[in-house]
C-alpha cells in the first residue's frame, strides 16, 4: 500500500520538461508526508517552473479554484490493450480497480482523508493497469483536470461535493463502460470448442473457395471458427481491381459470398459441415501496424488472448509464416493441394 497522498505519475500535459517531472517525483518520494502547498514550494526550489506551469496550464477561476476543462473530451473512453496479456486477466484487474473505487463512493462530505484515499486509489490503479493497457490511455483515464484540482485543493470539506462526487462517479462510469466492452469481446471468443483460424487474403484468393474448403483438415477434425480480420476484407476490396482478371474475379466472388452470408453484421455465420465464419473489426482507437502483414498477425494474437481454444494464423505465404513465428503467434501453412490457380495479389 502507498503511504503518501500525492501521485507518483504527473501527466505530460502539466509538466513536460524531464527536469520538472524529476523535481515533483523526488519531492513526493523523499518527503512523502508533505502537504500539497509544501510540495509545490519544494518542487519550485528544485525547478523554478513547476508551480508556474501548473497555474499557467490550468488557470484559476474567479473563486480561486482551478478550471476543470478536459483536454481529452470523449463520450466513451477507449483503452488499447497491450499485446501478450490475456484478456481475462485484463478484465479481472479492471474489475478490481472499479470495485476499490466503489468503496469510496459512499464517503460523506468532510470525511477524514477522503482526498488522500482517492489520490492513493489513482496511483495504485495506475500501477495495476499499465501492465495491461497503454500508459497513455491509463493516465488519461485517471488523471483528469478535475483530479488535479482535487489534488491541489487539499482536504477542504466545502469542496467535497463539487469535486469529489462528480469525479468518482465519472471514473466509476468509464470503468464500467470499459468492462462492458471487454466482457463482450471475452464472451464472443470465450467458451468455444474446436479451433479458431485467422486467414490472410491469399487464402481467399489463391486456394479453394472458402465455402468449399475442407477447413477441418486444419483443425484435426474439430470445429473450425474462421475469423477474418477487417484488414483482409479491405485487401480483397483492393484486389477487385487487380490487373489479373482471375484475381479480380475471385475477389469479387469472395466479397459477394461474404454479403450473402450476412457477414457484415460481425456475427458468426454457419458454413454447413465446415464450421463458422465471421469478420472482426479493429478495436476502438487501435493503431494499425505500418506493415499490413504485421497487423494481421497482431489480430490473430489478440484473438488468441481472448479465446479459450487454440488459435492459428492461416496463410500460404512463407513471409507471413516467418512474421507470425517471430511474434510467437501459432500459424499453419495452407496445404498446396488447396491451390487452384496462380494469381497476382495486390497487398
Helices and strands as residue ranges (DSSP letters): H 18-30, H 36-46, H 50-57, H 87-102, H 114-129, H 135-142, H 145-153, G 157-159, I 160-165, H 166-189, E 195-199, H 201-206, G 215-217, E 224-229, H 230-239, H 245-260, G 263-265, E 269-271, E 275-280, H 292-306, E 311-315, H 318-326, E 331-333, G 336-338
